[in-house]
Amino acid sequence: MTNRTWRPDSPGSFQAPPDVHAVHDRTGHLWKRNRARWTTNGSHFVRWRLLVADHGPLTEVPAQGRRP
């Protein structure tokens, strides 16, 4: 199965799909969802559209590939 990817100029860049809970940015950082915001470290949060715009393209992390 191919992981989904989001780019700043593509569909889905404004609102995160409800079934996406973790993504990797272009540098390989793991971003996890915390309700409507996303974080890499638990203290700094950004919204999806800013994450896609500033850190994209983003690639979905499959459920079995996520760390707790």
C-alpha positions as CSV (number, residue, x, y, z in Angstrom):
1,M,0.0,0.0,0.0
2,T,1.3,3.4,-0.9
3,N,1.4,6.1,1.8
4,R,-0.5,9.3,1.0
5,T,1.4,12.5,0.5
6,W,0.3,16.2,0.9
7,R,1.9,19.2,-0.8
8,P,1.1,22.9,-0.1
9,D,-0.5,23.3,-3.5
10,S,-2.5,20.1,-3.6
11,P,-5.9,18.9,-2.4
12,G,-6.1,18.1,1.3
13,S,-3.6,20.8,2.2
14,F,-6.1,22.9,4.1
15,Q,-7.6,20.3,6.5
16,A,-6.1,17.0,7.7
17,P,-8.0,13.9,6.8
18,P,-9.6,12.5,10.0
19,D,-7.9,9.1,9.7
20,V,-4.3,10.6,9.6
21,H,-2.6,10.6,13.0
22,A,1.1,10.8,12.1
23,V,3.2,12.1,9.2
24,H,6.8,12.6,8.2
25,D,7.9,16.0,6.9
26,R,10.4,16.6,4.1
27,T,13.3,16.3,6.6
28,G,12.1,13.1,8.2
29,H,10.7,14.5,11.4
30,L,7.7,12.6,12.8
31,W,4.7,14.8,13.5
32,K,1.8,13.5,15.6
33,R,-1.7,14.7,15.9
34,N,-3.1,16.0,19.2
35,R,-6.7,16.9,18.4
36,A,-6.6,19.7,15.8
37,R,-2.9,20.5,16.1
38,W,0.3,18.7,15.3
39,T,3.6,18.4,17.2
40,T,7.0,16.8,17.1
41,N,7.9,17.3,20.7
42,G,4.7,17.8,22.7
43,S,5.3,21.4,23.6
44,H,5.1,23.3,20.2
45,F,1.9,22.8,18.2
46,V,0.9,23.9,14.7
47,R,-2.2,23.5,12.6
48,W,-2.3,21.2,9.6
49,R,-2.3,24.0,6.9
50,L,0.8,25.6,8.5
51,L,2.5,22.2,8.8
52,V,1.9,21.4,5.1
53,A,2.9,24.9,4.0
54,D,6.1,25.2,6.1
55,H,7.2,21.6,6.4
56,G,5.7,19.8,3.4
57,P,5.5,17.7,1.5
58,L,4.2,15.4,4.2
59,T,4.0,11.6,4.0
60,E,1.6,9.5,6.0
61,V,3.0,7.1,8.5
62,P,1.2,3.8,8.5
63,A,-0.3,2.8,11.8
64,Q,2.2,-0.1,12.4
65,G,5.1,2.3,11.7
66,R,4.2,4.8,14.5
67,R,6.1,4.9,17.7
68,P,4.1,5.3,20.9
